[in-house]
Amino acid sequence: MNRTILITAAALGIIAIALGAFGAHGLKQLISVEAQQTFETGVRYQMYHALLLLFVGSTTLIKAKSKTIIYYLVVVGVLFFSGSIYGLATMDVTNINFKSIGFITPLGGLLLLTAWVIMMVGFFKEKRYNS
C-alpha cells in the first residue's frame, strides 16, 4: 500500500503544479480575480494533501489499516474538494453549471479533515511515542 500511496502523492503533486501554472497563466485572462483565487485554493489544498500522502506513505508511525483509510479519505476528499472548486472557478469558461454539485465541496473538506483526525488519533494511541 505504501507504494500506491507514494505514487498517488506524486501524481497529485504533479497535477497541482500543472494546474497552478495553468491557473496563473492560462486562466488569467479568462476568469475573474476572485475565480483565480478560488482556483488557487483548490490547488493549494491539493498540494497540502499530496504532501500529507508523501508522509503517510513513507512513515512507520501510522498503522497499515489507518494508512489505507487515510489514503482513501484524501483521494476522495481532494477529488470532491479541489475538483469541485476547479469546476466552480471555471464555470464562465466551460459554460458548465457546477453549482449543482457545489455541495460536494464541504463534503470533500470534511473527508480531508477526517483523514487528519484519524492520523492524530493514531499518534495518541501509539504507545512507543507517549513519553
Backbone torsions as a table, in degrees:
resi	resn	phi	psi	omega
1	MET	NA	-33.7	-179.4
2	ASN	-56.9	-41.4	179.6
3	ARG	-61.7	-44.4	178.8
4	THR	-62.1	-43.5	179.1
5	ILE	-61.7	-45.2	-178.3
6	LEU	-67.3	-39.8	177.5
7	ILE	-64.8	-42.6	178.1
8	THR	-63.4	-41.8	178.2
9	ALA	-58.8	-46.3	179.5
10	ALA	-63.1	-42.9	179.4
11	ALA	-63.1	-44.7	177.9
12	LEU	-61.7	-38.8	177.9
13	GLY	-65.3	-45.0	178.6
14	ILE	-60.5	-46.9	-179.2
15	ILE	-64.3	-38.9	178.8
16	ALA	-63.2	-42.7	178.7
17	ILE	-64.1	-44.9	179.7
18	ALA	-63.1	-44.9	179.4
19	LEU	-67.8	-35.3	176.8
20	GLY	-62.3	-44.8	177.9
21	ALA	-65.5	-42.6	177.7
22	PHE	-61.5	-42.8	179.3
23	GLY	-64.6	-40.0	-177.7
24	ALA	-75.1	-30.0	-174.6
25	HIS	-114.1	-50.9	-175.3
26	GLY	-73.2	-33.9	-177.4
27	LEU	-94.9	-9.6	-172.6
28	LYS	-51.5	-42.6	-177.9
29	GLN	-88.1	-8.7	-172.0
30	LEU	-102.6	-24.3	-177.7
31	ILE	-127.7	160.9	-178.4
32	SER	-67.5	164.2	177.3
33	VAL	-60.9	-39.8	178.3
34	GLU	-62.1	-42.9	178.5
35	ALA	-66.1	-35.9	176.6
36	GLN	-62.7	-42.5	178.8
37	GLN	-65.2	-38.8	177.1
38	THR	-63.3	-46.1	178.6
39	PHE	-58.4	-44.1	-179.9
40	GLU	-62.7	-33.3	175.9
41	THR	-61.1	-43.8	177.1
42	GLY	-60.5	-43.2	179.0
43	VAL	-63.5	-45.4	-177.4
44	ARG	-60.7	-47.4	-179.3
45	TYR	-68.3	-33.0	175.4
46	GLN	-63.6	-42.9	-179.9
47	MET	-67.7	-41.4	176.5
48	TYR	-53.8	-42.1	-174.6
49	HIS	-82.9	-22.0	169.2
50	ALA	-64.4	-42.9	178.2
51	LEU	-66.0	-39.1	176.1
52	LEU	-59.0	-46.0	180.0
53	LEU	-64.9	-33.7	175.2
54	LEU	-60.2	-42.9	177.7
55	PHE	-65.0	-50.3	-176.3
56	VAL	-59.1	-42.8	-177.6
57	GLY	-72.6	-16.7	-175.4
58	SER	-113.3	0.5	-177.8
59	THR	-102.5	154.7	172.7
60	THR	-103.1	3.1	-178.3
61	LEU	-78.5	-12.6	-177.9
62	ILE	-115.8	132.3	-179.7
63	LYS	-68.3	153.6	-175.7
64	ALA	-57.5	-43.0	-179.8
65	LYS	-62.3	-42.9	178.3
66	SER	-66.1	-37.7	177.7
67	LYS	-59.0	-44.0	-179.6
68	THR	-63.0	-44.7	-179.9
69	ILE	-64.2	-46.6	179.4
70	ILE	-59.8	-43.0	-179.9
71	TYR	-56.4	-52.5	-177.6
72	TYR	-67.4	-37.5	176.9
73	LEU	-61.8	-43.1	-178.9
74	VAL	-68.5	-45.6	-178.5
75	VAL	-61.5	-49.7	179.9
76	VAL	-67.8	-39.0	179.0
77	GLY	-60.8	-44.5	178.6
78	VAL	-65.7	-42.6	178.0
79	LEU	-59.5	-46.6	-178.9
80	PHE	-70.4	-50.8	-174.2
81	PHE	-71.3	-64.9	-176.5
82	SER	-67.7	-41.0	-179.8
83	GLY	-59.3	-44.6	179.4
84	SER	-68.9	-34.3	177.0
85	ILE	-64.9	-41.8	177.3
86	TYR	-59.6	-44.1	178.9
87	GLY	-64.6	-46.0	-179.8
88	LEU	-63.6	-38.4	-177.9
89	ALA	-71.6	-25.4	-175.8
90	THR	-108.3	17.1	-178.4
91	MET	-57.8	-36.7	-178.8
92	ASP	-66.6	-29.1	-179.3
93	VAL	-84.5	-42.4	-174.6
94	THR	-84.8	-19.3	-175.0
95	ASN	59.4	28.0	175.4
96	ILE	-109.8	130.3	-179.2
97	ASN	-84.6	98.2	-179.8
98	PHE	-85.6	-0.9	-179.2
99	LYS	-62.2	-28.6	-179.3
100	SER	-68.1	-21.3	176.6
101	ILE	-107.1	9.4	-178.7
102	GLY	-59.0	-22.8	180.0
103	PHE	-65.4	-19.8	-179.1
104	ILE	-79.1	-13.4	178.2
105	THR	-60.6	-54.9	178.6
106	PRO	-67.0	-29.4	176.1
107	LEU	-63.7	-43.5	176.0
108	GLY	-61.0	-42.1	177.1
109	GLY	-61.1	-39.5	178.2
110	LEU	-64.8	-39.6	177.3
111	LEU	-63.4	-42.7	178.5
112	LEU	-63.4	-44.7	177.8
113	LEU	-60.6	-41.7	179.5
114	THR	-61.9	-38.0	177.6
115	ALA	-60.3	-43.5	178.6
116	TRP	-65.2	-40.5	179.7
117	VAL	-63.6	-43.9	178.9
118	ILE	-60.6	-40.3	178.2
119	MET	-64.2	-45.2	-179.6
120	MET	-63.4	-43.8	178.8
121	VAL	-60.7	-40.2	177.0
122	GLY	-61.3	-38.0	177.6
123	PHE	-65.7	-40.6	177.8
124	PHE	-63.4	-36.4	-177.9
125	LYS	-77.0	-21.3	-176.1
126	GLU	-68.0	114.8	-174.1
127	LYS	-71.2	-38.8	-172.9
128	ARG	-68.7	-12.8	-179.4
129	TYR	-116.8	18.2	-177.7
130	ASN	-80.6	-8.4	-175.8
131	SER	-83.6	NA	NA
